[in-house]
């Protein structure tokens, strides 16, 4: 609409109507109306009760999923140790299994350990790990504290037990025994088997202390004998001595029934497929629990972007391998550019062959190849420390490579922190043996493995594939990744503030479609691995037991979101205060919120179309902001602190009064230029009696005193879903004549003001007003959207 030369003052009695409703040309016809979706895309018109039910259902689903995931392991453990005969069942190594990312270590630290100290009155817990990186002493220390509140209400933080770290001397544990102080002692497997563990356990037994033992990642050191190595790991025995197995069998298991291992991939002895083969010791294995279902893991892990045959590369075809890898890197960076713009830095893991291998794809060769691909493709703007190398050799080849080949040594923690940090340039990690455990990088989204070695049992033609190593490597990729700090997945229970959940459920239930598209990239991964029977079997096992594919995740999450779609309706937050104080009617509260959202969508559309940015100002922005989708929040503004520009002078009272403006649209810093207000809105669910008078007064005051275009919003209904009295309260649905309609017609002539009323919300599900009121009862999805759009266009000129 072209800007008129005549000033838009409704006090000018000769000024014509802004738009003659009968001549309005809608941007969208009634038959093809633009749907006003609301904050999250809910197209129906739910009640507040529907939204409350959805909230309750979501919380219930989160608790039940947590019960099945975290407590599945815990419950089976509790059932086992609560058996009255458990204390007599010594000589057994109990395996607690769980999927990668399920929370095995968390459950041990935060539930099992506390339970054993408190309920079973144990004096000590020994924990051994294959590598120093597996143990997190800080997490143990945090869990050891609790707050005690006395009868006077004074709080004190106390330590329930001491934590003896990996590098600490055994004397600290012996001191705890002397002082009758409970403790947790963390040790590596090599340390506990070098005589330290024997001395500690003998001291515990001599002091008549009770204890438990836990072996983390128990698949790696717990093969019963060298003769069983091939059939358990697919590796020849080499110099394997079964030192940990024999240590537990001789010193631990005879003195306590609390002997446990934790692993996602128990070996064939531990699952009972083959018997143990140690001729000197009889330590048997028992599998305590089963893995959770894939559906339960859906909201607790990343998703596998399964590419079928394109998951594999034929390493015998050197030219084909080079082409496939280079295309994989190109695809990685096409996604990486988008993710980095959204604050997430994806990282690729390169799995290379050991130095004694007869393949060219060793650490040095692959590192140089990665560097060349990045330089030739001009993928990275920053050339420093782009490639990280992490090996078992702590003195050499552990650090960062610049793109000019310069190497900077670094410690493992520095490397992992850099890879996780979205601001650090490191986005590639080259490993040899590292990566199969104790490596948490949530933003890993790609794996290239050149390890084509077949892992088989000794059965000849009847041999079986051993997939533990590749499964452990794949397990590094399943950590959830929503953002750089993953704060979106941590929830606190409403009823128990000490209870936390780590799940995607709440996020995916509330996320916009745009956010879900981003999540499908941040929380998924691709692989490119050697085409071998071992890798093919491992990928099949991986999909069968440990991970959901991206295709399955998209399907199941779509169903999940539909189940909770009322959760994302444009209903105002409970307890929201509005301009006039506390709204007594919940429908009115909801409708005011719907009005705000409809205008947020409009100014966003206008910005995307024209590049001109306007804002929706609302008095209680703080109360609704968290319920507005993230893509709309940048357009929402709170009323300025100084609202004097919204006041009018009353000659009768010789004082100023605040005009009742429910919502208005304006540029930034409107208080400095009040005339820049594009439109003011007065909204009521019902226009009957006082409601209608209030909207008329709002439009009149905004027009006469503030000299701004003003409109009224009213609610459309699905007449079949509301009470007859509720339908009758909307004056434009009346079969008979409408007093409000007649009043508006008269006031238009008397006040020379174009009183315009737009019905909200979606025409797909709601009934239109009676046609005989068409020249007053307009529809926002057609005339209203167009009218305000044109006002924005005028303001932009």
N, C-alpha and C positions, 0 to 999 in steps of 0.2 A: 504494500500500500504506500503510495507516494505521500510525502509529508505535506500537510496542508499549510498554507500561508497563515490562515486564521489561527490565533492562539487557542489552545484547547482549554478554555475556561467555561465551565458549565454555568457560570453566573451570567454569561452573555445569552440573553433570551432568544437572540436570533440565530444562535449556533445550532446547526442541524444535528441529528443523531449521528454518532460516530460511524456506525454501520447499520444499515437497514437490515435487520435479520432476515427478512424475506428475500433480500438480494444477495445474501452472503454466498460466496463461492468456497465451499469447503476444500481444504487441502486433501482431505480424504472423504469420499462419499460415505453415506450411512452404510451402504452395503460393503464397503471396503475400508471401514474405519480403522484408524491406527489404534491398536490396543494399548491402553495405559496399564502396563504390567504390574506396577508396584515395585517395591525395592528389590525383590529377589525373583520376580518372574511368576508369581502366583496369579493365574488368570481368573480364579473364581472369587466369590465374595464370602469368605468364611466368617464365622462368628468368633468372638474372643474365646469362647469355650473350645472351639476347634483348635485354636492356637495353643491354648493351655494343655489340651490333651496331647498335642504333638510334642510340646516341651517335656511332658511327663513320660511319654513313650520313648523319646530320645534318651533321657536320663536312664530309664529302665534298660534300654538296649545297651548303653555304655557299660552299666554295672554288670549286666549278664555276660557281655563279651569279655569283660575283665575277669569275671569269675571263671569263665571257661579257659581263658588264656593263662593268666598268671596263677590263678588258684588251682588249675588242673594239676600242675606240678606240686604245688603246696598241699593240696588235699590228699593226693596219693601218698606223699611223704608222711603227712600227719596220720593217715590211716595205718600206715606201716608201723610207725614207732609207737602208736597207741595200742597196738595189739599186745595183749598181756604176755604173749610168748616171745615177743621181739627181743627182750633182753637176754634170752637164752640162745638166740640164733647168731652165734659168732662164727667167724671163718667165711663170711659172705661179703662180697663187694657189691653194693647196691648202686645201680645206674639210674640217675635221674636225667631223662632226656627231654629236650625241647628244641623247637625250631630256632634258627638264627634270629636274634632280635626278640625272642619271646620273653626274655627276662629271667633267665636261669640264674645268673650271678646276682641280679637285683633281689630275687626271691631268697637266695641263700643269705645275703647280707641283711635284708630288712625284715624277713619273716622267720626263716629257719633258725638262724643264729640266735635271735632274740628268744624264740620259743624254747630252744634247747637250754639256754641259760636260765630262763625264768621257770618254765614248766617242768623240765627234766633235771633241773638243778646241776647241770654239768659245770665243771670247773674250767675247762679249756676247750678250744676248737683249733685244730691244726688245718691249715689250708696249703696245699702245694700246687704249683703251676709250672708248666713246661718252659715258659719264658717270663722274664721279669715284666714284660709289657702287659701280660695277661692280668696281673694283680693290680687293683686300684686301692691303695692303702687309704687315700683320702676319703673314698666312699665308705670304707669300713670305719674310719674315725668319726665321720659325720653321724653314722648310724649308732655309734656307741653312746651318744649323748641323749639325755631326755630331760624334760623340764618337770620339776616337782613343785607343786603349789601347796603351802602349808595351810593350817586352819585359819591363819590371819590373812590369807590371800597373798602372801609373799612368795614370789617365784624364784627358784634356784635351778640352774642348769648343772646336772651331775653326769659323770661318766659311769656307765654301767660295767665297763670292762676295758682293759688296756689293749691296744693294738701294737703288736711287735712287727715291725716292717721287715721287708726282704733283706735290707742291709744291716738290720740290727743284730746284735750278738745274742746268742742263746742265754746269756747271763740274765737278760731282762726277763725272760720267761721263768728261769729258775728263781729269780727274785719274787715273781708273782706267786709261785708255788709256796715259797717260804712265808709270804705275807697273806696267804689265803685270798689272793686277789684273782678274780676271773680274768682270762685273757684270750685273745686271738693271735696266733702266730702264723705269719705268712712266710713261706719259703719256696724256693724253686725246687723242682724235682731232684736236680743234681745235689742241692744242699741237703735236702732231707735224707738222701741216700748215702751221704759221705761220712756218716757217723754222727752228725748233729741230731738227726731225727731219732736215732737209737738212744742217744744219751737223754734226750728230752722225754721220750716215752718211759724209759726206765725210771726217771725222776718222778714222773706223774704216778706211775704204778707204786713206787716205793712210798710216796706220800699219800697213797690211797685216794688219789684224785680221779674223777671221772672225766672223760674227754671224748670228742668226736673228731673224725678225720674226713676231709673233703679233698678230692683230687679234681681240679678243674681241667677241662679239655682232656678227659680221661682216655680218649681213643688213642692218644699219641704215644704214651709211655707204658701202657698196660697190656701189652701182648705177653702171654704167659711164658714164652720161651723162644729162643732163636729159631727153633724148628717150625714155629707157628707164624713167623713173620710174613712169609710169602702169602699164606692163605688168609692173613688178616689185613695186610697193607698192600700186597702186590709188589713189595720190594724184597730183594734178597736179604738174608739175615745180616750180612756184613759183620760188624763187631757188636751186635746187640747182645746184652747180657741179662735182660729182664730184671734189672736192679730194683726198680720201683715195685714191680709185682712181688718179688721175693721179700723186699723190706716190709711191705704191708702184710704179706702172709706170715712172716716170722714175728714181727713186733707189734703191729697195729691190730689186725683182726682177732688175735687171741685175747686181747685185753679190752675190747669194746665192740658192741654190736653196731655202733654208729659209724659205719665205714661207707662212704658214698663217693661216687664219681659223677661229674656233670659233663655232658657232651650233646651236641646235636647229631653226631654221627657215630654211634657205638659200633665197634668192630664186630667181626663175625663170632668171636668167642663170647663177647658181651651180650650178643643177642641170642646166643644158644644154638647158632647154626652149626658150629663145630665145637668139640670139647677142648678144654685147656690141655696143654701138653708138657707142663713142667713136671719133671720126674721127682723133684725134691719137695715141692710144696703143693698143697691142695687148697687153693683159694678159688672158690666158685663165684660166678657172676649171677646177678639177678636184675632183670630190667623192671623197674618199679612202675613206670607209667608209659603212656602212649603220646605221640605227637598230637597237637590239636588239629582240627579240620582246616582245610585250606580257606574256607569261608571265614572262619574265626581269625585267620591270619590276614585277611583282606585289608583290615583297617589298622594293622600293626606293622606293616612292612611295605617296601617298595615293590613295584610290579615289573615283571619280565616282559619286555617288548620282543616277543618271540618272532623271529624272522624265518622260521623253518629251515630250509636248506641253506639259506644265506647266513645262518649262524656259524657255518663251517668253512674252512679254507683248506685246500689241498696243498700242503707244504712242499710236496714233490714238484709242483708246478710253480717255479720261482717267479716267472713273469706274471702269472695269474695271481699269485699271492701278493706281489707288489701292487698290482692294480686294485685288488680287493681292499687291502689295508689303506691305501691312499684314498679310496672312495669312502671308506669308513671314517677316516679322519675328516674328510670334507663334510660329511654328514654331521659328525660330532660338532664341528664349528658352526654349522648352519643353525643348530639348536643352541649352542653355547652363546652366540651373539644375542639371541632373544632372551635367554635366561639371565645373562649378566645385566641386561637392561632392567630386569626385575629383581636384582639383588642376589641372585644365586649363581655361583661359579661352579659349573660341572667339572669333574675331574675324571681322567681316563687312566685305567690301570693296565700296565704292560707287563705280562708274565713271560719271562725269558728262560732260556735253558742254562744249566750249569756249565762251568768252564770245560768240564771233561766231555761234554756232549759233542757229537760229530755233526751237528747242524750249525749253520751260520747264525741262527737267531739267538745269539747270546747277548748278555747285558751290554757290552760295549757296542756291538753292531746295531742293536735295536735303539739304543740311546742316540747314536749318531744319526740313524735313519729318521727317528722322530724329530730331531733337531732340523734336519734337511727339509722334511715335509712342512714344518711350521714356517721356516724361512722362505721356501719357494712359494708357499701358498699365501704368504703375508697374513697369517692368521692372528698374530699377536702384535699389539702396538708396543707393549713393554717387552724388552728383550732380556731382562735380568731374571735369573732364577726361575725360569719357566718349567724346567724339567727337574723333578726330584728323583733321586736314586736311593733306595733303601735295601741294604743287604745285611746278611748276618755278620759281615766283617765290620766291626765298629771303628776300626782305624782307617780304613780306606773305602772309597766308593760309596760313602754315605753322605749325601749332601745335595747341592743344587748345581745344575748346569745352566749358564747363560746361553743365549742363542749364538754367541760367537765362540762357544766351546769352553769358556772359562768355568772352572770348577771351584765351588766354595763348600768346604766340609761343614757338616752340621750334625747335631744329635738327632736321634729319632723323634723326640718330642717336638723339637723345632720344625722338623719336616712335616709331621702330622698336623701341627698347628697351622703351618703355612698353607697346606692343602685345604684345610677347613675354612681358612680366612678368605672371605670373598674379595678383600682388598689386595691380597697377595697374588702375584702373577703366576705362582706355581699351579699348573693345571694338568700335569702329566706325572705319573709315578711309575718308575721302572723297578721291578722286583725280580728276584730269583726264587728263593725259598720263602721269603717274607710274604705276608698277605693271607696266610691260611688261618691265622688266629691273631687276636689282640691288635686289630687294626680297625678302629672306628672312624670312618670318613663318610658322613651321611650324604655328602654330595657326589659320591662315586656314581657315575651314570654310564660307564662303558668299560669293557674288558676286552683286551686282545691277548690271547694266550698262544704261544708258539710251542708249547709243551705237548708233543705228540706221543710220548712214551705210553705204551699199553701197560695197564696194571691188571694182572690176572693172578688167579690162584694156581696152585701146582697140579691141577687136575687133568692136564693134558688136553685131550679133545673135549673133556667135560669141564674144563676150567671155567671159572666165573670171573666177571669183570669186577674189580674193586674200585669204588668211586669216592672213597672218603676224601682224598686230597682235592680233587676238583670240586667236590661239594663244599668243602671248607672254603675254597677260594671264591666260589660263587656266593657263599654266605656273606662275604664282605660287601656285596652290592645291595643287600635287602634292607638296609637301614632306611627308615622313613626320612623323606626330605621335602619339606614344604617351603622353608625359607632358610636363610643363613643361620638363624639361631633356633629354628624349629619351635618357637614359643607357641605356635598355633596348636601343637599336639599335646600340650601339657594342661590338664584340667584339674581343678580342685573340687572335691565332692561337696555339694551344698549342705549335706547333713554332717559330714565329718571333715573338717577343714584340714586334718592331718592326712587325709586320704587323697592320693593323686592318681590320675589316670594318664596314660600315654597312648593316645589313640587318634586316628584320623576321623573318627565318627562325627564328632561335633563340627569339625571344619567342613567336611564334605556335605553335611546336612544343610549348612547355612551358606555355603559359598555360591557366588554368582557363576553363571555359565562361563564367563571369561576367566574367573579364578580356577574353575575346574579344568579348562583347557590348559592353563599353565601348570596345574598340578600333574596332569598326565605327562608332562615333560620333566618336571623336577623330581617326580616320585617314580620314575621308571628307568630302565636301563636296557642296553643292548649288549650282545656279546659277539665276538668273532674268535672262534677257537679252532685248534687243529682238528682236522677231520680224522678222528680215530674212534675205534670202538669204545674206548674208555670215555672220551668226551661225549659221544652220542648217548651212551648209557647214563652218564652223569646228568646230562641235560634232561633226559626222560625222568630220572629219579627226582631231579630238582623240581620239575613241574608237577610230579605226582605227589610229593610230600611236603615241599618247603615253600613254594612260591606260587602266587597267582599270576597268570599272564595279564598283560595290559588289556587284551581283548575281553577276558573274563571280568577284570576289574571294572571296565567301562560298562559292561552289561549289568553287573550286580549293583554297582553304585547308582546307576540310573534307576533301578527298581527301588533301592534304598531311599533315594531322594524323593521319589514319587510317594512312598509311604509316609514321608514327613513333609509333604509340600505345604501343608497348612502352617508349618513352622515359619515359612518365608513369606507369609502374606503381609500386606501393608496394614497391620494392626499396631496401634500405638503401644509403647511399652507400658506395662502396668504401673499405675501410680504417677504417670506423667502429669505434670502441672502445665496448664496452658495459659494463654494471655489473661484470661479473666479469673485466674485462680485455679482451684481444683475443679475439673469438669465433673459434674455430678452424673452425667450419662456416659457409659462406656462407649456406646455407639458414636457419640459426638467426639470422644477422644480419638477413636479409631479413624473417624472420617477426617478430622483435622490432620492427622498423620498422613492419610492417603492423599490429601490435597498437597501437602508439602512434597511428597514423593513424586506426584504427577508433574509438578513444576521443576523439580530437580531433573527429571527425565527430559523435559522440554529444553531446559537451558543446556543440558549436555548435548542433546541432538543438535541444537543451534550452534554450539561451539564446534562440534565435529564437522558441521556443514560449512560454517563461515569463518571459523577461527576467532570469532568475537566471543569474549567470555563475560557472562553475567552470573549473578549469584542469587540464590533464594534465601531471604532473610526470615528467620523464625525466632520468636521470643525465647523459647525453651529448647534451643538447639542441643544443649548438653544432655537433655533428657532423652533425646531420640537418636543422637548421632550413632551410638553403637548398634542400633537396629536398622540403620541405613546401609545399603551395600557400599562396598569400598569404592566402586567406580563412580558413585554419586556424591560421596562425602566431600570431594574437593569443591563442589558447587554450593555447599551448605554453609551459611554464615549465621552467627548469633546477632541479635539486635545490637547495634552500637551502645556503648555505655551511656553516652549522651543521646537521648531520644527526643530532645527538645524539638527537632524538626518534624516530629509526628504529633505535635501538640497544636491546638487551636485556641484562639482567644474567645472567651465568652463575655459579651458585654453585660449580660444580665448578672453574672456572678463576679464580673471584673477580675477574672482569673483565667489561667490556661487549663485546658483539660486534654488528656491523651486520647487521640482518635483510636478507635478499635480497629486496628489493622491486623488481621490474623496472620497473613503472609504477604510479603511483597518481593518483587524482583528489581534488582538494581545493580549497577557496576560496583567495583570495589570502592571503599571509602565514601559511602553514600552520605555520611553525616557532613562531609565537606561540601557536598553538592546535592542537596535534597531534591532539586528539580530533575535529577537524573533517574529518579524512580520510574520504572517502566510501567508497572501495573501494581495495584493493591488488590488483595482478595479478602472477601468476607465469606466464611463458609459455615453452613449448618446442615445437619442431616435432613431436618424437616423444615419446610418453609411455612408450616401452619402456625397461625396465631403469633405468639411472641418470637418464635424462631424466624419467621418471615419478616416481621417488623425489625428485628435486629440486623438482618442482612441488608434490608433497605436502608436503615439508618447508617450502616457502615459504608455502603456505596455512596450515599448522599454526602456524608461528612468527608470522605476521602476526596470526592469530586469538588465540593464547594470550598472546604477549608485548606486541603493540601494541594488542590489543583492537579490531581493525577488521575489517569484512567483507572477505573475500578470496576470489578465484577463480583458476582456472587456465585458460589458453588453449592450445589445440593446433591444429594445421593440418589443414584438410580437403584432400583431394586429388582430382584427376581420375584415377581409377585406370587409365584407358586411356593416360595420357600419362606415367606414371612407371614406373620399373623395379619388377619384382615385389617385390624386397627392400625397396624404399622403401615400397611400399604395406603390406607386412607389418609394417614397423616402427611403423605406427600401430595401436595395439592395438585400436581400436574398429572396424577394418575386418575383423578376423579372422573367418574362417568358423568356426573352432573356438573353444573357450573362451579367455578372456583372464585371465591371472594378475593383470594390473593392475586389471581390473574387479573381480575377487574381492577384491583387497587393499583397494580403495576401499570396497567394501560392508562389509568387516570393520572398517576404521578409522572409518567413520561411526558404527558402534555403539560401538566402543571409546573413541574420542576425544570422542564427542558433538559432532563438527564436521561441518558440511554441506560436504563436499568437492565443489565444483562445477567442471565442466570444460566449456568452450564452444569448439566448433569454429569456426574462422575460415578461409575468408572467404566467398566469394560462392556462394550456392546455385544460381545460374543455370548455372554451369559445373562445379561440383564435386560429388562424390558424398557422400551422407549416410552417417553411420556405420550399422553393422548394427543393425537395430531391436531386437535382443535386449539391446543395451547402452543403450537409451533412457533408463533412469532414472539413468544416470551421464553418458553421452555426449550432452550437449545441444549445441544449435547457437546460435552467437552471434547470427545474423541474426534469430532468433526469441526464444528464452528469454533469451539473454545480454543482448541490447539492452534487453529489457523489464526484466530484473532490475536492471541498473545504472541505468536510467531511474528506476525506483521508488526506488532508494537516493538518487538526486539529489532526487527529489520529497520524500522524508522529510527530507533535510538542509535543504531550503528552507523547511520549515514553521516 
